Amino acid sequence: MDKYLLKLKLSYQNTDEERKLSELLFTEPNKTNNNIVIGDQRLNSIAALTYNAASSDRIFAMLEKAIVPTDNPWYTIHRALLVLRTIVLYGSEKAIDSSIQITRYVYMLQDYNSALVKKSRFSLTSGGTDYGAPVRAEAKILVSILSTDESIRNARIKAREGQASLVPIGDLLDTGDVNETPEMHFGQGIDSFVGAK
């Protein structure tokens, strides 16, 4: 399984968005990257990339492959669903349309059980412990949001309450005073994942 993930991760190294998304999706959980939650700056930076049509297409091509239960472990599927939910809340309108198109795959993940997933056509089940609870919970949330246009609008409005930007970028500019802007010189950028150097 590790060889497959490494091969899949290395195959998506062409563009910046593919590299960021593959790092987020396909790295095994450990102490540093285990707790990826809604509001994580990495998720928000990927949602910001959906405002470019070509980037959005590449992101959704990767997400569609990442939510296939027979090809990926539970943590990759869970992270893909977190990325998808962040995109639904903060991404572009084109990304919303793409999210609606892959809802049928997300719908099936409401019954996901990692212990019963067939890993190949030669084995009946993989057996073992079911780690699918976070996948099932996230799939149920996504299906409820994507069920109607009104629920999508309400979720986007609720997520953006009290924000000055379309996509939250974290506390990079948290200076205490909203009206104060950091001093910048020509050619200098703010260090962040989104747009700056």
HULINKA-V399365 format. One record per backbone hydrogen bond with DSSP energy under -0.5 kcal/mol. NH is the residue of the N-H (numbers start at 1). CO is the residue of the C=O. Records with the same first field share a line. If there is no record, write none. Layout:
# HULINKA-V399365
NH: CO + CO
This chain:
# HULINKA-V399365
5: 1
6: 2
7: 3
8: 4
9: 5
10: 6
11: 7
12: 8 + 9
13: 10
19: 15
20: 16
21: 17
22: 18
23: 19
24: 20
25: 21
26: 22
27: 23
34: 30
36: 34
37: 35
40: 37
44: 40
45: 41
46: 42
47: 43
48: 44
49: 45
50: 46 + 47
51: 48
52: 49
53: 51
56: 52
57: 53
58: 54
59: 55
60: 56
61: 57
62: 58
63: 59
64: 60
65: 61
66: 62
67: 63
68: 65
69: 67
71: 68
72: 68
76: 73
77: 73
78: 74
79: 75
80: 76
81: 77
82: 78
83: 79
84: 80
85: 81
86: 82
87: 83
88: 84
89: 85
90: 86
91: 87
96: 92
97: 93
98: 94
99: 95
100: 96
101: 97
102: 98
103: 100
105: 102
106: 102
107: 103
108: 104
109: 105 + 106
110: 107
111: 108
112: 109
116: 113
119: 117
123: 120
126: 117
127: 115
131: 129
134: 131
136: 132
137: 133
138: 134
139: 135
140: 136
141: 137
142: 138
143: 139
144: 140
145: 141
146: 142
148: 145
152: 148
153: 149
154: 150
155: 151
156: 152
157: 153
158: 154
159: 155
160: 156
161: 157 + 158
163: 160
174: 171
175: 173
178: 176
188: 185
192: 190
195: 193
196: 194
